[in-house]
Amino acid sequence: MNLFRRPAPSLDDLILDTAGNDLSSARLMPTVARPPQVFVRGQGSWLWDSDDRAYLDFSQGGAANSLGHSPQVLIKALSDQAQALINPGNGLYNRLQLNLVDRLCEHTGSDQGYLLNSGAQACEAAIKLARKWGQLHRGSAYRIITAGNGCHGRSFAAMSASSGGCDNRFEPQLPGFSHVPFNDLPALHAAVDAGTVAIMLEPIQAEAGVIPATEHYLKGVERLCRELGILLILDEVQTGIGRCGALLAEQQYGIRADIIMLGKGLGGGVPLAALLARGKACCFEVGELEGTHHGNALMASAGLAVLDTVLEHGFLEQVRESGCYLGEGLARLAYRYDHGQLRGQGLMWGLTLSDDSADAVVKAALHEGLILTAPQPNCLRFTPALTVSKSNIDEMLLRLARAFSRVRTAQLQCRKGIAV
Ligand SMILES: Cc1ncc(COP(=O)(O)O)c(C=O)c1O
């Protein structure tokens, strides 16, 4: 499974403004396949395009907009902070950065934290921290074992850590990573050797199609790391900050990593990520991790607003309740349309289809005013706002049913055409 190859934009994807002018000659590098609509505003679970057409958004910027589009709490935090101080620079302290790291450590039981701008940066930082720890405690060991079909980001180190290593169009990759099948403890045992410094995993593999680790597996991985004295790194970029119905997915599994990567939902839609470390893993020193916008006060204010909201009494319980409602609705629909397996937790669900029609369904859904993503050719992913309502879910299911019907009809017509 190649997690990085997505189809190139096609001629269908001409960008037209409301006057019908073709904007596709714009100088944006065509690295991402996008539909032709241009989006101009959002509110909660809804987005509007430049023709003022409304779309129900069950992607939310790839699970980044944890509180939905433009929530009041984020608007207020960002505008208050923008008035006070946007960016003193990473070489100076700012109160927001200190507060957010404090709050994250307090609520996750971590000892140290650091703020960055993306999940890939958190991954880079986790790799650096593990290698530094290896230099100090494991006789210069630096190899990190990761799982097949895992995805940790698109920078060089993150690509190399991800499934199948670095995309072969960009060889050579960063050395020092081994990939073993996910949910396979014997394979992991066999792969660990004296050169191993850490095991890095997603509790639920997001890009692979929302594939959860089994509890037996993650507990076994934790035990293995403790026995061998190596680090456990959990990539909670997508699963963290309430997405799965707890602040961290590791809490639901009853395990404790040494290093945690956070991103996406932490900023509620602004670029913010975090690296958390516990106990022996806290070994970074001055000069070993820096970035111009790391700990940016404006971004940190967004993180604090999101974290405060997610930690409000009843919020996570509501995520679990909405998640069950969504899961049940999707299961009913999958049964009706003869689609396959449903996997997920909280408000992160993946539905495996009976064929490779996921891209066609995403396109048909867009036609029905519904935004979804397809991490795999046969899989749809649902990552709505954590604040999604039951009526939003009901409306989504109606639109998805219409999209399934559209695709079925097109498939039948196509088959008839071939038969003729
Ligand atoms: C589990 C996981 N880790 C890391 C990343 C990389 O995050 P970013 O795109 O913010 O660099 C992603 C992005 O999809 C992800 O799903």
PDBQT file of the ligand as one rigid body, heavy atoms in Angstrom, charges set to zero:
ROOT
HETATM    1  C1  LIG A 501      -1.014   9.869  12.341  1.00  0.00    +0.000 C 
HETATM    2  C2  LIG A 501      -0.404  11.042  11.637  1.00  0.00    +0.000 A 
HETATM    3  N1  LIG A 501       0.823  11.461  11.993  1.00  0.00    +0.000 NA
HETATM    4  C3  LIG A 501       1.408  12.521  11.403  1.00  0.00    +0.000 A 
HETATM    5  C4  LIG A 501       0.770  13.205  10.386  1.00  0.00    +0.000 A 
HETATM    6  C5  LIG A 501       1.428  14.390   9.752  1.00  0.00    +0.000 C 
HETATM    7  O1  LIG A 501       0.804  15.552  10.177  1.00  0.00    +0.000 OA
HETATM    8  P1  LIG A 501       0.959  16.922   9.336  1.00  0.00    +0.000 P 
HETATM    9  O2  LIG A 501       0.189  16.715   8.067  1.00  0.00    +0.000 OA
HETATM   10  O3  LIG A 501       0.380  17.965  10.229  1.00  0.00    +0.000 OA
HETATM   11  O4  LIG A 501       2.412  17.109   9.085  1.00  0.00    +0.000 OA
HETATM   12  C6  LIG A 501      -0.503  12.793   9.971  1.00  0.00    +0.000 A 
HETATM   13  C7  LIG A 501      -1.190  13.492   8.857  1.00  0.00    +0.000 C 
HETATM   14  O5  LIG A 501      -2.098  13.027   8.241  1.00  0.00    +0.000 OA
HETATM   15  C8  LIG A 501      -1.112  11.688  10.619  1.00  0.00    +0.000 A 
HETATM   16  O6  LIG A 501      -2.336  11.266  10.266  1.00  0.00    +0.000 OA
ENDROOT
TORSDOF 0
